[in-house]
Amino acid sequence: MELGFSLSRWAAALATVLVLAMPVRAAGFNDPEDLPEGLGREETFYACIACHSMQVVVRQGMSREMWEDTIRLMVERHGMPELDPKEKALIINYLSENFTASTGSRRGWINPFAP
């Protein structure tokens, strides 16, 4: 019995659907204005988006201490430029006020690289 749809065609169709779905999943975090309002929104957006999507950030839901550890990790292990102390404080404040476990964004993920 022939299904009329070979495995290679099925795989190609699935790959096409996934590629087309990617921008949809990332939509909503393409500009600073897509994030919650607050002091440090733009600084946070531009500091984070330089290396990865904001989708990565908004899914974390970490405590203030975890955000501090993550930024330290980004600088030490991933080559993120050291932030000015005032900008760093502004970004950590923004992240800890808007993307903590209490905001409901935490999905149980624990940063395996943080101490």
HUWO-V972038 format. One record per pair of residues at least 6 apart in sequence whose C-alpha atoms are under 6 Angstrom apart, sorted by the first residue. I is the first residue (numbers start at 1). J is the second residue. If there is no record, write none. Layout:
i = (I,I)
j = (J,J)
//
This chain:
i = (28,29,32,32,40,40,40,44,59,60,61,61,61,61,61,62,62,63,64,74)
j = (34,54,42,45,90,91,94,91,105,106,99,100,101,105,106,100,101,100,96,80)
//
